[in-house]
Amino acid sequence: MLKKLILSAVALASVSFTQAQQVNLLWSTDSGMGSTSNSLARGSEGQIFKLSLVPTFSGGISLIPKITVHNKELKETNQQSISIADKETKSSGILTTKDHLYFFTNMYDKKLKSTGFYCQALDINSFKNKGENTNLISLAADKEAQQPIFKYQLSADSTKLLVTGAPNDRSGTGKYYLGVYNEAMKKLWDKTIDLPNKGKDMVVLNESITNDGRVVLLVKHFDKGTPNEHITQGGKKLPAYSTKLLWFDKGETTQKELPLNTGDRFIHSIALAKEEKNELTLFGLYQQKPEGNINGYAVFKVTDNKAETTNTGEFAATLLQSMEKDEQGSNNKKDGGLSPYFKFVKMETRENGDRDFLLEFTKGRLTPTGFTVGSDPRASSRPSALIFVHGNIIDINIKANGEKLITRIPKSQDVADLDHVSSFNTLVYKDKLLVFYNDASDNLKQDIASKPKKTNFGIGGRKLLGSVDANLAMAIIDAQGNVSRKIIIDRKQTPLIPAVNASIKMSANQLAFYAINGRKELIGLLEVK
């Protein structure tokens, strides 16, 4: 039996705009016991695939990957464990492209001192293995604790897949792998780059794939004769590198380079924000001092042979005063800006053409647990836990006429081990941006200008004693930059903690997510009308 929660008349009024907008939530029945990790993927005809790692205690503790499928009415239609040949294999996620389903894993080989990245094709209906588990790439790893980092991402139109493998020793040296595949996982081309590249010291800041199968690397190229971040000229510190976009394409032996004009500013980070009609939009954050605060931003427009700066801006003192109070920035006259822990998350485009560039404060920290298992603490212990901290959201809204509005959404989220219940996701509704996140009742009741109190989400959204005090909230940013906040799920009425950070867009007005209900989980579908 489905549980459909259409908000009550009082609640509907709280999330209604002048256009009679409504937020609906549809729930599945319990989707089994909670697992250590979940990821979602969108299938055809509204299907939602959930990959879980379910602990089993047969012959010791291990994790068994399991896929569960719900249809667009959120009825569970299939559930199946996935066969893994080797216990040392670790799950890296699932991917659906049209009528294809893939399961990605990586495995460390102690004898060869290398880590392989594998792709197993699965029958999209039965989940049985189709063919062999294919090794896409193996890279050297002298130590198991310093294995290469493998990632995969789809192009904007979902027709191409980029697989990357990068060294994890932070030395800037080693093999950097690029592999491009179509939706049937047929390799179109691949390339392994030696770092340093052709004798040039480079740091890769970001990688992306275009709809036509080209790979974009955004890099710092240290071309001033020093590996340091800065050189000094005339008593002023200047970047010791150039910021560049590198194009890689099939059949080309050398990459194409496009310099990005950042002036005398230090680049904090830069990413591909959007691809549309063979035009790329890049978004970057910059610093006036190396390793200083983030003082401003820049937007670039890139075509095949040209990169130009279209927008730049700094952060107003009024915003920085709030950020300093929140302990997420500084209003210092010498280096006022956002904390360097802020990062670019995503770009949205409203129906009126406004572009929103969204940033979030994100960092991790280790905290002592004092927890050991067994009589010998050396045998099985956990002296510390990784805490994920997700703070304020900053929305930089740029209008077609060049006008800029910057909005702060305050929050302070702490969660151990897995950060799926923290962070945020967004939808566009006409000329408004809707931001969904979990927050404590006290924060949502107080004035938005106030410093946010810390919301503790326990271990991945669960607590050993009691439940997490958090509601699903929606922040509405209108065309004038005004912000209002509404509660979508009140934990006192519906004790669910949605995994917002693991949610996926099913359509322009729908988000799918799993939600934690004690030790069980449900699949939810949020729709804005």
C-alpha positions in Angstrom: 0.0 0.0 0.0 1.3 3.4 -0.9 1.5 6.2 1.5 0.6 9.4 -0.2 1.2 12.6 1.8 -0.4 15.6 0.1 0.3 18.4 2.6 -2.7 19.5 4.7 -4.6 22.6 4.0 -2.6 24.5 6.5 0.7 23.2 5.2 -0.3 23.7 1.6 -1.0 27.4 2.3 2.5 27.6 3.8 4.1 26.5 0.5 1.7 28.2 -1.9 2.8 31.1 -4.1 0.5 33.6 -5.8 0.6 31.1 -8.8 -1.1 28.5 -6.5 2.1 26.4 -6.4 1.8 23.1 -4.5 4.4 20.6 -3.2 3.3 17.0 -3.2 5.1 14.0 -1.7 4.6 10.4 -2.6 6.0 7.6 -0.4 6.8 3.9 -1.0 6.2 1.4 1.7 9.3 0.5 3.8 12.2 -0.3 1.6 13.9 -2.8 3.9 16.4 -2.3 6.7 18.8 0.6 6.6 22.1 0.1 4.9 25.6 1.6 5.1 25.4 3.4 1.8 22.8 4.1 -0.9 22.9 5.7 -4.3 20.0 6.4 -6.7 19.8 6.3 -10.5 17.0 7.2 -12.8 15.6 4.5 -15.1 13.2 4.7 -18.0 9.5 5.5 -17.6 10.0 7.0 -14.2 11.8 4.0 -12.6 14.1 4.7 -9.6 17.0 2.3 -9.0 18.6 2.2 -5.5 21.9 0.6 -4.9 22.5 -0.4 -1.2 25.4 -2.0 0.6 23.8 -4.3 3.1 25.9 -5.8 5.9 26.0 -9.5 6.3 27.6 -11.4 9.2 28.2 -14.7 7.6 31.9 -15.6 8.0 32.6 -12.1 9.3 31.2 -8.7 8.5 31.0 -7.9 4.8 28.8 -5.7 2.6 26.6 -7.2 -0.1 25.4 -4.8 -2.9 21.7 -5.0 -3.6 19.6 -3.2 -6.2 15.9 -2.3 -5.6 13.7 -0.9 -8.3 10.5 1.2 -7.8 8.2 2.3 -10.6 6.8 5.8 -11.0 4.0 5.0 -8.6 6.8 4.0 -6.1 5.7 0.3 -6.0 8.7 -2.0 -5.5 9.0 -4.1 -8.7 12.3 -5.9 -8.2 15.0 -6.5 -5.6 18.2 -8.5 -6.2 21.7 -8.9 -4.7 24.6 -8.5 -7.1 27.2 -11.1 -7.4 30.8 -10.1 -6.7 33.6 -12.5 -7.4 36.1 -11.1 -4.9 35.6 -10.0 -1.3 38.2 -7.2 -1.8 36.0 -5.6 -4.4 34.5 -2.2 -3.4 31.3 -0.7 -4.9 31.6 2.6 -6.7 28.0 3.0 -7.8 25.4 2.2 -10.4 24.5 4.0 -13.7 21.6 3.8 -16.0 21.7 5.0 -19.6 18.6 4.4 -21.7 18.0 0.6 -21.5 21.4 -0.2 -19.9 22.4 -0.8 -16.3 26.0 -0.8 -15.1 27.6 -1.6 -11.7 31.1 0.0 -11.1 33.6 -1.4 -8.7 37.3 -1.0 -7.9 39.8 -3.6 -6.4 43.3 -3.3 -5.1 45.8 -6.0 -6.1 48.4 -6.4 -3.4 50.7 -8.4 -5.5 50.7 -6.1 -8.5 50.4 -3.0 -6.4 47.7 -1.6 -8.6 44.1 -0.7 -8.4 41.6 -1.7 -11.2 38.4 0.1 -12.0 35.7 -2.4 -13.3 32.3 -2.2 -15.1 29.8 -5.0 -14.9 26.9 -4.8 -17.3 23.6 -6.0 -15.7 20.3 -7.1 -17.3 18.1 -4.2 -16.5 15.2 -6.4 -15.6 16.7 -9.5 -13.9 20.0 -7.8 -12.6 21.9 -10.8 -13.7 25.4 -10.3 -15.0 25.7 -9.7 -18.8 29.2 -10.8 -19.9 32.4 -10.4 -18.0 33.3 -7.8 -15.4 35.4 -5.5 -17.6 38.6 -3.9 -16.3 38.4 -0.4 -17.7 41.8 0.7 -16.4 44.4 -0.2 -13.8 46.8 2.3 -12.2 49.8 1.8 -10.0 49.3 2.1 -6.2 52.3 1.4 -4.1 50.3 1.6 -0.9 46.7 0.5 -0.4 46.1 3.7 1.6 47.0 5.8 -1.5 45.0 4.1 -4.2 44.1 6.1 -7.4 40.8 8.0 -7.4 38.4 6.7 -10.1 35.4 8.7 -11.0 32.8 8.6 -13.8 30.3 11.2 -15.1 27.8 11.6 -17.8 27.7 14.3 -20.4 24.8 16.9 -20.2 22.7 14.9 -22.7 23.6 11.5 -21.2 25.1 10.1 -24.4 28.7 10.0 -23.3 30.5 8.8 -20.2 33.8 10.0 -18.9 35.9 7.7 -16.7 38.9 9.3 -15.0 41.7 7.9 -12.9 44.0 10.2 -11.0 46.9 9.7 -8.5 46.1 10.1 -4.8 49.4 11.1 -3.4 48.9 14.8 -4.1 52.4 15.2 -5.5 51.1 16.2 -9.0 53.0 13.3 -10.5 51.8 9.9 -12.0 49.4 8.7 -14.6 46.1 10.5 -15.3 43.6 8.4 -17.3 40.8 9.7 -19.5 38.4 7.2 -21.1 35.3 8.2 -23.1 32.4 5.7 -23.7 29.0 5.8 -25.3 25.8 4.8 -23.4 26.4 1.1 -24.4 29.8 1.3 -22.7 31.6 1.0 -26.0 35.0 2.7 -25.8 35.2 5.7 -28.1 38.7 6.7 -27.2 41.0 6.9 -24.2 44.3 8.6 -23.3 46.7 8.4 -20.4 48.5 11.6 -19.5 51.8 11.7 -17.7 51.9 14.3 -14.9 53.9 16.5 -15.2 52.6 16.9 -18.7 55.4 17.3 -21.3 57.7 18.7 -18.6 55.1 21.2 -17.4 53.9 21.1 -13.8 50.1 21.1 -13.8 47.4 20.7 -11.2 44.1 19.4 -12.4 41.2 21.4 -10.8 38.3 19.9 -12.6 37.4 17.6 -15.5 34.2 17.3 -17.6 32.9 15.8 -20.8 31.0 17.5 -23.5 28.1 16.1 -25.5 30.3 15.5 -28.5 32.7 13.4 -26.5 35.5 15.9 -25.9 37.1 16.1 -22.5 37.7 19.4 -20.7 40.4 19.7 -18.1 40.7 22.9 -16.1 44.2 23.2 -14.8 46.8 25.4 -13.1 49.9 25.5 -15.3 52.9 26.5 -13.2 54.8 28.3 -15.9 56.8 30.9 -13.9 59.7 28.6 -13.0 58.6 27.7 -9.5 56.3 25.1 -8.0 55.1 27.7 -5.4 51.7 29.3 -5.6 53.1 32.8 -6.0 56.0 34.9 -7.2 56.8 38.4 -6.0 57.1 41.3 -8.5 57.4 44.9 -7.3 56.7 43.9 -3.8 53.3 42.3 -4.8 52.5 38.6 -4.7 51.3 37.3 -8.1 50.1 33.8 -9.2 53.0 31.6 -10.3 50.7 29.8 -12.7 48.3 30.4 -15.6 44.8 29.1 -15.4 43.9 27.1 -18.6 41.3 25.0 -20.3 42.7 21.9 -22.0 40.6 20.2 -24.8 41.2 16.5 -25.4 39.5 14.7 -28.4 39.6 11.5 -30.3 42.4 11.2 -32.8 44.3 14.3 -31.6 47.8 13.6 -30.4 48.1 17.0 -28.6 45.6 18.8 -26.5 44.3 22.3 -27.4 44.9 25.0 -24.8 42.8 28.0 -24.0 44.1 30.5 -21.4 41.6 31.9 -19.0 42.2 35.5 -18.0 42.2 35.7 -14.2 44.4 38.8 -14.0 46.5 39.0 -10.9 44.0 37.0 -8.9 44.7 33.5 -7.4 42.2 30.9 -8.6 40.6 29.1 -5.7 38.5 26.7 -7.9 36.9 26.5 -11.3 34.4 24.1 -12.9 32.2 23.6 -16.0 28.8 24.9 -14.9 26.8 24.3 -18.1 27.1 23.2 -21.7 24.5 24.5 -24.2 24.7 24.8 -28.1 28.5 24.2 -28.2 29.1 26.9 -25.7 30.5 26.2 -22.2 29.9 28.3 -19.1 32.7 28.1 -16.5 32.4 29.4 -13.0 35.4 30.2 -10.8 36.1 31.5 -7.4 39.2 33.6 -6.7 41.4 34.9 -3.9 43.5 38.1 -3.7 46.0 36.3 -1.5 47.3 32.7 -1.9 45.6 30.5 0.7 43.4 33.5 1.7 39.6 33.9 1.8 37.5 33.8 -1.3 37.1 37.4 -2.4 35.1 37.1 -5.5 33.9 35.1 -8.6 34.2 35.1 -12.3 32.1 33.6 -15.1 33.6 32.6 -18.5 32.1 31.8 -21.8 34.0 29.3 -23.9 33.6 28.4 -27.6 36.0 26.3 -29.7 38.7 28.9 -30.1 37.9 31.6 -27.5 37.5 32.0 -23.8 36.1 35.3 -22.5 35.2 36.7 -19.1 31.5 37.6 -19.0 30.9 38.5 -15.3 33.0 39.2 -12.3 32.0 40.3 -8.8 33.0 40.6 -5.2 31.1 40.0 -2.0 29.4 42.9 -0.3 30.4 43.9 3.3 26.9 43.3 4.5 27.1 39.7 3.4 30.6 39.3 4.9 29.4 40.7 8.2 26.8 37.9 8.3 29.4 35.3 7.2 31.8 36.4 9.9 29.1 36.1 12.5 28.3 32.6 11.2 32.1 31.7 11.4 32.1 30.9 7.7 33.9 34.0 6.4 35.6 37.2 7.3 34.8 41.0 7.0 38.5 41.8 7.6 39.4 44.9 5.6 42.7 43.3 4.4 41.2 40.0 3.2 37.4 40.0 3.5 35.7 37.1 1.9 34.0 33.7 2.2 35.8 30.9 3.9 38.1 28.9 1.6 35.9 25.9 2.5 33.2 27.2 0.1 32.9 25.4 -3.2 30.8 25.7 -6.3 28.0 23.1 -6.3 25.8 23.7 -9.3 24.1 26.1 -11.7 20.4 26.5 -12.4 18.6 28.6 -15.0 15.2 30.1 -14.2 12.4 30.4 -16.7 13.0 34.1 -17.0 16.6 33.5 -18.0 18.2 34.3 -14.6 21.3 32.2 -13.9 21.9 31.0 -10.3 25.4 29.8 -9.3 25.2 28.0 -6.0 28.0 27.7 -3.4 28.2 25.7 -0.1 30.5 25.7 2.9 31.8 22.1 3.1 34.6 20.5 5.1 35.5 17.3 7.0 37.0 16.9 10.4 38.1 13.9 12.5 36.7 13.7 16.0 37.8 11.2 18.8 35.3 8.5 19.6 37.1 6.6 22.4 35.4 3.5 20.9 37.1 0.1 20.8 35.8 -3.4 20.1 37.1 -6.5 21.8 39.5 -7.0 24.7 42.6 -5.9 22.7 42.1 -2.3 21.5 44.8 -2.8 18.9 42.8 -5.6 17.2 39.6 -3.7 16.5 39.3 0.0 17.3 37.9 3.1 16.0 39.7 6.0 17.7 38.1 8.7 15.5 35.2 9.3 13.2 35.0 11.5 10.1 32.5 14.3 10.5 31.1 16.0 7.4 30.3 19.7 8.0 27.9 21.4 5.5 27.3 25.1 6.2 25.7 28.1 4.5 24.4 28.2 0.9 25.3 31.2 -1.2 23.3 31.9 -4.3 24.8 34.3 -6.9 21.9 35.3 -9.2 23.0 36.9 -12.5 20.2 38.4 -14.6 20.1 38.9 -18.4 20.9 42.6 -18.0 23.9 41.9 -15.8 22.3 42.8 -12.5 23.6 40.6 -9.6 21.8 39.5 -6.4 23.6 37.5 -3.8 21.6 35.6 -1.2 22.6 33.7 1.9 20.7 30.7 3.3 22.0 29.9 6.8 22.6 26.4 8.0 25.1 24.3 10.0 24.9 20.6 9.5 27.1 17.9 11.2 26.9 14.2 10.3 29.3 11.3 10.8 30.4 8.7 8.2 28.0 9.5 5.4 26.7 12.9 4.4 23.6 12.0 2.4 21.2 13.7 4.7 23.1 17.0 4.7 23.8 19.5 1.9 21.0 20.5 -0.5 19.3 20.2 -3.8 17.3 22.6 -6.0 14.4 22.9 -8.4 13.3 25.9 -10.5 9.7 27.1 -10.4 9.1 29.9 -13.0 11.1 32.9 -11.8 12.0 31.4 -8.4 14.7 29.1 -7.1 13.6 26.4 -4.6 16.3 25.0 -2.3 15.6 21.8 -0.3 17.6 20.9 2.8 17.2 19.5 6.3 17.3 21.8 9.3 16.4 21.9 13.0 13.1 23.5 14.0 14.9 26.2 16.0 16.8 27.4 13.0 13.7 27.6 10.8 11.8 29.6 13.5 14.5 32.2 14.1 15.2 35.2 12.0 17.1 34.3 8.8 19.7 36.9 9.7 20.6 35.0 12.8 23.6 32.7 13.2 22.4 29.1 12.5 22.6 26.6 15.4 24.4 23.3 14.7 22.1 20.5 13.6 23.5 17.1 14.5 22.4 14.3 12.2 24.2 11.5 14.1 25.6 8.7 12.1 24.4 9.1 8.5 21.0 10.4 9.7 20.5 7.9 12.6 21.1 8.2 16.3 21.6 5.5 18.8 19.2 7.2 21.3 16.2 9.2 20.1 15.8 10.7 16.6 17.3 13.5 14.7 15.7 16.9 15.3 15.4 18.0 11.7 12.7 18.9 9.2 12.8 19.0 5.4 12.7 22.7 4.6 12.3 24.6 1.3 13.9 28.0 0.9 12.3 30.1 -1.8 14.4 32.8 -3.5 12.3 35.1 -5.6 13.3 37.2 -8.6 14.1 40.2 -6.2 16.4 38.0 -4.0 14.0 37.8 -1.2 14.1 34.5 0.8 11.4 32.7 2.7 11.5 29.3 4.3 8.8 26.7 4.7 8.7 23.3 6.4 7.8 20.5 3.9 8.2 17.5 6.2 7.6 18.2 9.9 9.3 15.5 11.9 6.7 15.8 14.7 4.1 14.6 12.2 6.2 12.4 9.9 9.5 11.2 11.4 11.5 11.0 8.2 14.9 12.3 7.3 15.3 12.6 3.5 18.7 12.0 2.0 18.8 15.3 0.2 22.4 15.0 -0.8 21.7 11.7 -2.6 18.5 12.9 -4.3 18.3 12.9 -8.1 16.2 14.9 -10.5 13.5 12.8 -12.2 12.2 15.8 -14.2 12.3 19.6 -14.2 9.9 19.6 -11.3 10.6 16.3 -9.5 13.2 15.1 -7.0 13.5 11.4 -5.9 15.3 10.5 -2.7 15.4 7.8 0.0 14.4 8.8 3.5 15.4 7.3 6.9 12.7 6.2 9.2 14.5 4.8 12.3 16.2 1.6 11.1 14.1 1.4 7.9 14.1 3.4 4.7 11.5 4.7 2.2 11.7 6.0 -1.3 10.1 9.4 -1.8 9.1 11.5 -4.8 8.7 15.3 -4.4 6.9 17.2 -7.1 6.4 20.9 -7.4 3.3 22.0 -9.3 
